[in-house]
Amino acid sequence: AYRCLGDLGPPTQRSQALGERAAVRLAASGRQAHARGDSTGASNLLERAATLFAPDDPRRLELLPTLARTLREAARMDDAESLLADAVRAAESADDPGLAADARVGLIDIRFHRPCRPPPSG
């Protein structure tokens, strides 16, 4: 419904509230899917929630490490690594050391488990 309202014109207070409610519900459903081991479903739901929250919304930032874990579990390593790098930067900018540490640990884990890449040429 939120996307349909967006197609009809510029965002209104009503459509933004609808998007926020949808993001909260999608995030909760995504966390439940992750808890039961459904990484594909969880990543789908959490990605949709992350796109509905405002980029600077603390709830979006809080969601990113969990989303990255689901992406990793779904073998989307590049997406997970990129998201975690963004999460570290955003958490540091938001002065949230706990969240920055969580994202950093996830980033280290992904980089540790990746096969060695040849050094860039040039």
N, C-alpha and C positions, 0 to 999 in steps of 0.2 A: 504494500500500500504506500509505503514511504517513497519508493522509487517512482511509482505512478504519479504521486503528487509532484515529485521533482520534474517529471516530464511535462507537467501541465503549466509550470511557471516557476518563478523564483521561490526559494524556501520562505515559508511563513513560520510564525511561532508555533502554530498548530502542527505543521509538518515536521518541524524540528523535534517537538515533543514526542511525536509518533516514532520518529527515527531513534530517538534516545530509548524509548520503551522497548522497541524492537531489539536494539543493541544489547540491552540488559538481559532480555530473555534469550537471545541467541548465545550470549556469553555463558549464561547459566547452563543452557542445554549443551553447549560445547564442552564445558567442564565435566558435566555428567557423562558425556560420550567418552571423554578422555579417561575418566575414572573407571569405566567399564572396558577399556582397552580398544575402543573403536577410533583409531587414530585418523582414518580417512574422514569419517563423519565429524569428528571433533575439529579437524583442521578446517573443514568446510564451514562449520558453524562459527568457529572463532574468527576466521578470516572475514566472514560477513559481518560479525559484530564489530571487528576492528575498523571496517570501512564506514560503519554508521556512526561510531563515536567521533567527535571532533578530534583532529590530530593532537591537540594539546590537552585533551581530557585525561585526567589521571587514571580513570578506569580503563582507557585504551592502553596506556602505558603499562599498567598492571597486568594486562592480558597478554602482552607480547611474549614474555618468556614461556608461558604455557602454550601459546600458539606455536612458537618455534619448536618446542618439544614434540608437538603433534606432527609438525612438518618433518622433523627428523625421523620420527617413527614411521611416517608414510614415505620415507626414502626421498624426500625433497630437501636434500642437504644444502644445496646452494641457496634456496629460499630461506631455510632456517638460519644459515650463517649470516646472510644479509640482514634478516630481521633482527637477529641478536645484536649485530654490530650497531644497527640503528637504535635498538633498545638501550644499549650501553650509553650511547651519546645522549639520548633523550633523558634517561634517568639521571645522568650527571648534570645535564642542564636544569632538570627539575629539582636538583639537590636531594635526590633520593638514593642514599648509599646502599640501602638494603636491596632495592630493585636493581641497581647497577651491578651489585655483586652477583645477584641471581642470574642476570643476563650474561655477565662475564664468565661465570662458571659454565653455563650452557655453551657459550662460544668456545671456551677452551676444550670442552668435551667434544664438540663437533670437529674442531681442528685436530685434536689428538687422534680421533678415529678415522680421519680421512686418509686415503692413500697418499703417499708422498708425491708431490707434483714437481716436475722439473722446474728449475729456476727460470724466470722470464728471460727471453733473449733480448739483447740490445744493450 
